[in-house]
Amino acid sequence: MALDSETRWRLARKAKLKPAEPVAETIIRAALETDMVQVLDIYNYYIQNSVVTFDIDPMTLSAWIEKYRWVQGLQLPFLVAVGSDGNILGFAYVAPWRQKAAFKRTVEDSIYLRPAATGKRIGTRLMEALIEQSRASGVKEIVAVISDKGAESSIALHETFGFKNQGHLAKVGFKFGRWLGTVLLQKSL
């Protein structure tokens, strides 16, 4: 029996109520092109099992490598959290919010964790490093575009770091047979 996205996230949140196991020796570092294999696995999980991304079709490795090279070429941060076993536990990056020249110093952030890595402050550590490195890269504004259903923990994480709610766009995406909106958050650096 297939579970709908809200039921899956409700079960995941319930599982998070258990005390988080400490993540020993998690390292936050700049991503490497070779990390894109695991980044692909993490992201495709969310495409297939959640509404936190509005992508519908699984991405390819070549698409992630292209995205990684593009972000690197713009000298913007693309980070990974690496566990003591060498596996990627999560990733975060910023990319231009819009393509027009006047938006040059405004970016949109993305943070994704392996499901088993949630609730262990890895997202917090990635966000801290992402903000710090974005500031060092000359970024002035970070925008977060977050699903209005099933992404409450992402909204809470952003608010913890001082992102302010700038609005809500209702029914702008259609996934898993239902309309979804987005919450817009923004942080000035």
C-alpha positions, 0 to 999 in steps of 0.5 A: 500500500502506497502512502501519500506524501503527508502520511510519509512525512507525518511518520518521519516526524514521529520517528524524529521524536526519538532522541537524536543519536549524536553524529560523531565526526560529521565534517562540512566541506566543499563538495567535489564533483565525485560527490554528485553520485550521492547528492543525486541519490539524496535528491532523487529520494525527495523527488519520488517520496515528498513534496519538498521539491517540485521536481517530478522526474528523477534527475540524472548524474549528468544534470547534477554534475552540470549544476555543480560546475555551474555553481562552482563557476559562479564561485558560490558555495556547494557544501556536503556533510560527510559522516565518519564512514565517508558517506554524504549525509546531506548537501547545501548550495546557493544558486542565482535566484533569477538570471537578470543582472540586477539580481546578481547578489541574490541567491536561492538556497537548497538544503537536503539531508538523507532521511536517516540524517534528519533531526541530528543538527546536520542541517543546522551545521550546513546552514551555518556554513552556507550562510558564512560562505555565501557572505564571503562570496559577496552574496547580499540576500538569500531567498528560500522557496519552500513547499507549503506542505510537508516542509515545516522543519525546513521553514523552522530551520530557516526561521532559526537563522533569521529568515523572514517570511516574505509571502505565500504563493498558493497552488503554483505546483501540482505533484502527487495529484494535488496543488501545492504552494510555496512559502517565500523566506528571505535573509539579508547578509 
